[in-house]
Amino acid sequence: MPPASPAHVPALPAMGPVTLLRALFKRPRRPLPALLPELVTEYRLDRLPLDEVARYRTAFGFAGERVPLTWWYLLAQRAHLASMLDPRFPFRIVGLVHMENTLEEHGAAAPGQALVLRTVLRLLPPSASGALRCVLETSGSAHGAPVFSCASTYLVRRGKRDGARPPEAGPALSGRALAHWTLDAAAGRRYARLSGDWNPIHLAGWSARLMGMRRPIIHGMHTLASSCAALENERGRHAVRIECRFRAPVPLGSSVVLRAAPAAGGFVVEAGGKPAVTGDCSLA
């Protein structure tokens, strides 16, 4: 059995001010390389921060004492950001758009048990319009046994619009309403205190405008966590797998509705009368 905290594996970087500043001011490499090989990184977390997990459960209304499935993203996000700060990743981080996310629970980590997080970053082939995306796949294991996995897709560069392609049809918003909530002006800052993600676009109007946004928007994983907790509480079982697509930003101040999609396990999050997040949730 491998040691709990291999000496050669560095500690998982925190989401602190230094990391945020490095992300905000990272510049793209010029010229961009023609080919980006897979980037593989490994980090260790010596023990689960159980007090932070408890605050997260309380904030979103998760029942029981389990680690919520969506909480694992907070660890994966730290590993993702560390990977994108690697000099071998030649793109800016500011402006990346979180498009899709999948989380899956594979096992459990005991209190005080160390985790090793392994991340593989891959650049996907350009789309027909020239859009460029990357995928970061993180797996967390304890003593070699899998605990969770997270895959996130980010838009690195937008494609060219030629006007010939019709807009993609969104899902129908006809499902049964399972939950609703309203995002107040401080919702982004409360999530930042839980997650460590102090991206200015989520905090306030002035900080969002500094980043070129008209209005501050809530983090997509806040919406997913709210949806996951509501689905668990409505059906009395915990989520073991959840996948979603972020279709549109949700501004602070929005009223949000979670609806059950026609397919079993499917859900749609509506904001401003339009689908903002669609996905599927598998319960134990």
Contacts in CASP RR format, 6 or more apart in sequence:
PFRMAT RR
TARGET T0000
AUTHOR 0000-0000-0000
METHOD contacts of the structure
MODEL  1
MPPASPAHVPALPAMGPVTLLRALFKRPRRPLPALLPELVTEYRLDRLPL
DEVARYRTAFGFAGERVPLTWWYLLAQRAHLASMLDPRFPFRIVGLVHME
NTLEEHGAAAPGQALVLRTVLRLLPPSASGALRCVLETSGSAHGAPVFSC
ASTYLVRRGKRDGARPPEAGPALSGRALAHWTLDAAAGRRYARLSGDWNP
IHLAGWSARLMGMRRPIIHGMHTLASSCAALENERGRHAVRIECRFRAPV
PLGSSVVLRAAPAAGGFVVEAGGKPAVTGDCSLA
1 143 0 8 1.000
1 144 0 8 1.000
2 143 0 8 1.000
2 144 0 8 1.000
4 113 0 8 1.000
4 114 0 8 1.000
4 142 0 8 1.000
4 143 0 8 1.000
5 44 0 8 1.000
5 46 0 8 1.000
5 114 0 8 1.000
6 44 0 8 1.000
6 116 0 8 1.000
9 42 0 8 1.000
9 43 0 8 1.000
9 44 0 8 1.000
9 116 0 8 1.000
10 42 0 8 1.000
10 43 0 8 1.000
10 44 0 8 1.000
11 43 0 8 1.000
11 44 0 8 1.000
11 45 0 8 1.000
11 46 0 8 1.000
12 43 0 8 1.000
12 44 0 8 1.000
12 45 0 8 1.000
12 75 0 8 1.000
12 78 0 8 1.000
12 79 0 8 1.000
12 82 0 8 1.000
12 117 0 8 1.000
13 19 0 8 1.000
13 43 0 8 1.000
13 78 0 8 1.000
13 81 0 8 1.000
13 82 0 8 1.000
14 78 0 8 1.000
15 77 0 8 1.000
15 78 0 8 1.000
15 81 0 8 1.000
15 195 0 8 1.000
15 196 0 8 1.000
15 197 0 8 1.000
15 198 0 8 1.000
16 196 0 8 1.000
16 198 0 8 1.000
17 198 0 8 1.000
19 81 0 8 1.000
19 82 0 8 1.000
19 85 0 8 1.000
20 198 0 8 1.000
20 199 0 8 1.000
22 85 0 8 1.000
23 81 0 8 1.000
23 84 0 8 1.000
23 85 0 8 1.000
23 93 0 8 1.000
23 94 0 8 1.000
24 93 0 8 1.000
24 94 0 8 1.000
26 84 0 8 1.000
26 85 0 8 1.000
26 92 0 8 1.000
26 93 0 8 1.000
26 94 0 8 1.000
27 92 0 8 1.000
28 90 0 8 1.000
28 91 0 8 1.000
28 92 0 8 1.000
29 87 0 8 1.000
29 90 0 8 1.000
29 91 0 8 1.000
32 90 0 8 1.000
32 91 0 8 1.000
33 90 0 8 1.000
36 88 0 8 1.000
36 89 0 8 1.000
36 90 0 8 1.000
36 123 0 8 1.000
38 120 0 8 1.000
38 121 0 8 1.000
38 122 0 8 1.000
39 83 0 8 1.000
39 86 0 8 1.000
39 88 0 8 1.000
39 89 0 8 1.000
39 120 0 8 1.000
39 121 0 8 1.000
40 118 0 8 1.000
40 119 0 8 1.000
40 120 0 8 1.000
40 121 0 8 1.000
41 79 0 8 1.000
41 82 0 8 1.000
41 83 0 8 1.000
41 86 0 8 1.000
41 118 0 8 1.000
41 119 0 8 1.000
41 121 0 8 1.000
42 116 0 8 1.000
42 117 0 8 1.000
42 118 0 8 1.000
42 119 0 8 1.000
43 78 0 8 1.000
43 79 0 8 1.000
43 82 0 8 1.000
43 116 0 8 1.000
43 117 0 8 1.000
43 119 0 8 1.000
44 114 0 8 1.000
44 115 0 8 1.000
44 116 0 8 1.000
44 117 0 8 1.000
45 75 0 8 1.000
45 114 0 8 1.000
45 115 0 8 1.000
45 117 0 8 1.000
46 112 0 8 1.000
46 114 0 8 1.000
47 111 0 8 1.000
47 112 0 8 1.000
47 113 0 8 1.000
47 114 0 8 1.000
48 67 0 8 1.000
48 109 0 8 1.000
48 111 0 8 1.000
48 112 0 8 1.000
48 113 0 8 1.000
48 115 0 8 1.000
50 111 0 8 1.000
52 194 0 8 1.000
53 67 0 8 1.000
53 68 0 8 1.000
53 71 0 8 1.000
55 194 0 8 1.000
56 62 0 8 1.000
56 68 0 8 1.000
56 71 0 8 1.000
56 74 0 8 1.000
56 194 0 8 1.000
56 225 0 8 1.000
57 64 0 8 1.000
57 68 0 8 1.000
57 71 0 8 1.000
59 190 0 8 1.000
59 194 0 8 1.000
60 68 0 8 1.000
60 70 0 8 1.000
60 225 0 8 1.000
60 226 0 8 1.000
60 228 0 8 1.000
60 229 0 8 1.000
61 229 0 8 1.000
61 233 0 8 1.000
62 68 0 8 1.000
62 228 0 8 1.000
62 229 0 8 1.000
62 232 0 8 1.000
63 232 0 8 1.000
63 233 0 8 1.000
63 236 0 8 1.000
66 238 0 8 1.000
67 108 0 8 1.000
67 109 0 8 1.000
68 225 0 8 1.000
68 228 0 8 1.000
68 229 0 8 1.000
68 239 0 8 1.000
69 103 0 8 1.000
69 104 0 8 1.000
69 105 0 8 1.000
69 148 0 8 1.000
69 228 0 8 1.000
69 238 0 8 1.000
69 239 0 8 1.000
69 240 0 8 1.000
69 241 0 8 1.000
69 242 0 8 1.000
70 103 0 8 1.000
70 221 0 8 1.000
70 224 0 8 1.000
70 225 0 8 1.000
70 228 0 8 1.000
70 239 0 8 1.000
70 242 0 8 1.000
71 225 0 8 1.000
72 103 0 8 1.000
72 105 0 8 1.000
72 147 0 8 1.000
72 148 0 8 1.000
72 150 0 8 1.000
73 101 0 8 1.000
73 103 0 8 1.000
73 150 0 8 1.000
73 221 0 8 1.000
73 224 0 8 1.000
74 194 0 8 1.000
74 195 0 8 1.000
74 196 0 8 1.000
75 115 0 8 1.000
75 117 0 8 1.000
75 138 0 8 1.000
75 140 0 8 1.000
76 103 0 8 1.000
76 117 0 8 1.000
76 119 0 8 1.000
76 136 0 8 1.000
76 138 0 8 1.000
76 148 0 8 1.000
76 150 0 8 1.000
76 152 0 8 1.000
77 152 0 8 1.000
77 195 0 8 1.000
77 197 0 8 1.000
77 221 0 8 1.000
79 117 0 8 1.000
79 119 0 8 1.000
79 136 0 8 1.000
79 138 0 8 1.000
80 119 0 8 1.000
80 121 0 8 1.000
80 136 0 8 1.000
80 138 0 8 1.000
80 152 0 8 1.000
81 93 0 8 1.000
82 119 0 8 1.000
83 89 0 8 1.000
83 119 0 8 1.000
83 121 0 8 1.000
83 136 0 8 1.000
84 91 0 8 1.000
84 93 0 8 1.000
84 96 0 8 1.000
84 121 0 8 1.000
84 136 0 8 1.000
85 93 0 8 1.000
89 121 0 8 1.000
91 134 0 8 1.000
91 156 0 8 1.000
91 157 0 8 1.000
94 211 0 8 1.000
96 154 0 8 1.000
96 155 0 8 1.000
96 156 0 8 1.000
97 154 0 8 1.000
97 155 0 8 1.000
97 246 0 8 1.000
98 152 0 8 1.000
98 153 0 8 1.000
98 154 0 8 1.000
98 220 0 8 1.000
98 221 0 8 1.000
98 246 0 8 1.000
99 133 0 8 1.000
99 153 0 8 1.000
99 154 0 8 1.000
99 155 0 8 1.000
99 245 0 8 1.000
99 246 0 8 1.000
100 151 0 8 1.000
100 152 0 8 1.000
100 153 0 8 1.000
100 243 0 8 1.000
100 244 0 8 1.000
100 245 0 8 1.000
100 246 0 8 1.000
101 150 0 8 1.000
101 151 0 8 1.000
101 152 0 8 1.000
101 153 0 8 1.000
101 221 0 8 1.000
101 224 0 8 1.000
101 243 0 8 1.000
101 244 0 8 1.000
101 246 0 8 1.000
102 149 0 8 1.000
102 150 0 8 1.000
102 151 0 8 1.000
102 241 0 8 1.000
102 242 0 8 1.000
102 243 0 8 1.000
102 244 0 8 1.000
103 148 0 8 1.000
103 149 0 8 1.000
103 150 0 8 1.000
103 241 0 8 1.000
103 242 0 8 1.000
103 243 0 8 1.000
104 148 0 8 1.000
104 149 0 8 1.000
104 150 0 8 1.000
104 240 0 8 1.000
104 241 0 8 1.000
105 147 0 8 1.000
105 148 0 8 1.000
105 239 0 8 1.000
105 240 0 8 1.000
105 241 0 8 1.000
106 146 0 8 1.000
106 147 0 8 1.000
106 148 0 8 1.000
106 149 0 8 1.000
107 145 0 8 1.000
107 146 0 8 1.000
107 147 0 8 1.000
107 148 0 8 1.000
108 147 0 8 1.000
109 115 0 8 1.000
109 142 0 8 1.000
109 147 0 8 1.000
110 142 0 8 1.000
113 142 0 8 1.000
113 143 0 8 1.000
114 142 0 8 1.000
115 140 0 8 1.000
115 141 0 8 1.000
115 142 0 8 1.000
115 147 0 8 1.000
116 140 0 8 1.000
116 141 0 8 1.000
116 142 0 8 1.000
116 144 0 8 1.000
117 138 0 8 1.000
117 139 0 8 1.000
117 140 0 8 1.000
118 138 0 8 1.000
118 139 0 8 1.000
118 140 0 8 1.000
118 141 0 8 1.000
119 136 0 8 1.000
119 137 0 8 1.000
119 138 0 8 1.000
120 136 0 8 1.000
120 137 0 8 1.000
121 134 0 8 1.000
121 135 0 8 1.000
121 136 0 8 1.000
122 134 0 8 1.000
122 135 0 8 1.000
122 136 0 8 1.000
122 137 0 8 1.000
123 132 0 8 1.000
123 133 0 8 1.000
123 134 0 8 1.000
123 156 0 8 1.000
124 132 0 8 1.000
124 133 0 8 1.000
124 134 0 8 1.000
124 135 0 8 1.000
124 153 0 8 1.000
126 132 0 8 1.000
127 133 0 8 1.000
127 159 0 8 1.000
129 159 0 8 1.000
129 160 0 8 1.000
129 161 0 8 1.000
129 162 0 8 1.000
129 165 0 8 1.000
130 157 0 8 1.000
130 159 0 8 1.000
130 160 0 8 1.000
131 155 0 8 1.000
131 157 0 8 1.000
131 158 0 8 1.000
131 159 0 8 1.000
132 155 0 8 1.000
132 156 0 8 1.000
132 157 0 8 1.000
132 159 0 8 1.000
133 153 0 8 1.000
133 154 0 8 1.000
133 155 0 8 1.000
133 156 0 8 1.000
134 153 0 8 1.000
134 154 0 8 1.000
134 156 0 8 1.000
135 151 0 8 1.000
135 152 0 8 1.000
135 153 0 8 1.000
135 154 0 8 1.000
136 151 0 8 1.000
136 152 0 8 1.000
136 154 0 8 1.000
137 149 0 8 1.000
137 150 0 8 1.000
137 151 0 8 1.000
138 149 0 8 1.000
138 150 0 8 1.000
138 151 0 8 1.000
139 146 0 8 1.000
139 148 0 8 1.000
139 149 0 8 1.000
139 150 0 8 1.000
140 146 0 8 1.000
140 147 0 8 1.000
140 148 0 8 1.000
140 149 0 8 1.000
141 147 0 8 1.000
170 247 0 8 1.000
170 275 0 8 1.000
170 278 0 8 1.000
171 261 0 8 1.000
171 268 0 8 1.000
171 275 0 8 1.000
171 278 0 8 1.000
172 262 0 8 1.000
173 259 0 8 1.000
173 268 0 8 1.000
173 270 0 8 1.000
173 273 0 8 1.000
173 275 0 8 1.000
174 259 0 8 1.000
174 262 0 8 1.000
175 259 0 8 1.000
175 260 0 8 1.000
175 261 0 8 1.000
175 262 0 8 1.000
175 268 0 8 1.000
176 259 0 8 1.000
176 260 0 8 1.000
177 257 0 8 1.000
177 258 0 8 1.000
177 259 0 8 1.000
178 230 0 8 1.000
178 231 0 8 1.000
178 234 0 8 1.000
178 258 0 8 1.000
178 259 0 8 1.000
178 260 0 8 1.000
178 267 0 8 1.000
179 226 0 8 1.000
179 227 0 8 1.000
179 230 0 8 1.000
179 234 0 8 1.000
179 257 0 8 1.000
179 258 0 8 1.000
180 255 0 8 1.000
180 256 0 8 1.000
180 257 0 8 1.000
180 258 0 8 1.000
181 226 0 8 1.000
181 255 0 8 1.000
181 256 0 8 1.000
182 253 0 8 1.000
182 254 0 8 1.000
182 255 0 8 1.000
182 256 0 8 1.000
183 218 0 8 1.000
183 250 0 8 1.000
183 251 0 8 1.000
183 252 0 8 1.000
183 253 0 8 1.000
183 254 0 8 1.000
183 255 0 8 1.000
183 256 0 8 1.000
184 252 0 8 1.000
184 253 0 8 1.000
185 204 0 8 1.000
185 252 0 8 1.000
185 253 0 8 1.000
187 218 0 8 1.000
187 222 0 8 1.000
187 252 0 8 1.000
187 253 0 8 1.000
188 202 0 8 1.000
188 203 0 8 1.000
188 216 0 8 1.000
188 218 0 8 1.000
188 219 0 8 1.000
188 222 0 8 1.000
188 252 0 8 1.000
189 202 0 8 1.000
189 203 0 8 1.000
189 204 0 8 1.000
191 197 0 8 1.000
191 202 0 8 1.000
191 218 0 8 1.000
191 219 0 8 1.000
191 222 0 8 1.000
192 198 0 8 1.000
192 199 0 8 1.000
192 202 0 8 1.000
192 203 0 8 1.000
195 219 0 8 1.000
195 221 0 8 1.000
197 219 0 8 1.000
199 219 0 8 1.000
200 207 0 8 1.000
200 208 0 8 1.000
200 210 0 8 1.000
200 211 0 8 1.000
201 207 0 8 1.000
201 208 0 8 1.000
201 211 0 8 1.000
201 213 0 8 1.000
201 216 0 8 1.000
201 217 0 8 1.000
202 208 0 8 1.000
202 216 0 8 1.000
202 217 0 8 1.000
202 218 0 8 1.000
202 219 0 8 1.000
203 216 0 8 1.000
204 216 0 8 1.000
205 213 0 8 1.000
205 215 0 8 1.000
205 216 0 8 1.000
207 216 0 8 1.000
208 214 0 8 1.000
208 215 0 8 1.000
208 216 0 8 1.000
208 217 0 8 1.000
215 251 0 8 1.000
215 252 0 8 1.000
216 251 0 8 1.000
216 252 0 8 1.000
217 249 0 8 1.000
217 250 0 8 1.000
217 251 0 8 1.000
217 252 0 8 1.000
218 250 0 8 1.000
218 251 0 8 1.000
218 252 0 8 1.000
218 254 0 8 1.000
220 246 0 8 1.000
220 250 0 8 1.000
220 277 0 8 1.000
223 250 0 8 1.000
223 256 0 8 1.000
223 269 0 8 1.000
223 276 0 8 1.000
223 277 0 8 1.000
224 242 0 8 1.000
224 244 0 8 1.000
224 277 0 8 1.000
226 256 0 8 1.000
226 258 0 8 1.000
227 244 0 8 1.000
227 258 0 8 1.000
227 267 0 8 1.000
227 269 0 8 1.000
227 277 0 8 1.000
227 281 0 8 1.000
228 239 0 8 1.000
228 242 0 8 1.000
228 281 0 8 1.000
230 258 0 8 1.000
231 239 0 8 1.000
231 258 0 8 1.000
231 265 0 8 1.000
231 267 0 8 1.000
231 281 0 8 1.000
231 283 0 8 1.000
232 238 0 8 1.000
232 239 0 8 1.000
232 283 0 8 1.000
235 283 0 8 1.000
236 283 0 8 1.000
237 283 0 8 1.000
237 284 0 8 1.000
238 283 0 8 1.000
238 284 0 8 1.000
239 281 0 8 1.000
239 282 0 8 1.000
239 283 0 8 1.000
239 284 0 8 1.000
240 282 0 8 1.000
240 283 0 8 1.000
240 284 0 8 1.000
241 281 0 8 1.000
241 282 0 8 1.000
242 279 0 8 1.000
242 280 0 8 1.000
242 281 0 8 1.000
242 282 0 8 1.000
243 279 0 8 1.000
243 280 0 8 1.000
244 277 0 8 1.000
244 278 0 8 1.000
244 279 0 8 1.000
244 280 0 8 1.000
245 277 0 8 1.000
245 278 0 8 1.000
245 279 0 8 1.000
246 276 0 8 1.000
246 277 0 8 1.000
247 274 0 8 1.000
247 275 0 8 1.000
247 276 0 8 1.000
247 277 0 8 1.000
247 278 0 8 1.000
248 271 0 8 1.000
248 274 0 8 1.000
248 275 0 8 1.000
248 276 0 8 1.000
249 276 0 8 1.000
250 256 0 8 1.000
250 269 0 8 1.000
250 271 0 8 1.000
250 276 0 8 1.000
251 271 0 8 1.000
254 271 0 8 1.000
254 272 0 8 1.000
255 271 0 8 1.000
255 272 0 8 1.000
256 269 0 8 1.000
256 270 0 8 1.000
256 271 0 8 1.000
256 276 0 8 1.000
257 269 0 8 1.000
257 270 0 8 1.000
257 271 0 8 1.000
258 267 0 8 1.000
258 268 0 8 1.000
258 269 0 8 1.000
258 270 0 8 1.000
259 267 0 8 1.000
259 268 0 8 1.000
259 269 0 8 1.000
259 270 0 8 1.000
260 266 0 8 1.000
260 267 0 8 1.000
261 267 0 8 1.000
261 268 0 8 1.000
261 278 0 8 1.000
261 279 0 8 1.000
261 280 0 8 1.000
263 280 0 8 1.000
265 280 0 8 1.000
265 281 0 8 1.000
265 282 0 8 1.000
265 283 0 8 1.000
266 278 0 8 1.000
266 279 0 8 1.000
266 280 0 8 1.000
266 281 0 8 1.000
267 278 0 8 1.000
267 279 0 8 1.000
267 280 0 8 1.000
267 281 0 8 1.000
268 275 0 8 1.000
268 277 0 8 1.000
268 278 0 8 1.000
268 279 0 8 1.000
269 275 0 8 1.000
269 276 0 8 1.000
269 277 0 8 1.000
269 278 0 8 1.000
270 276 0 8 1.000
END
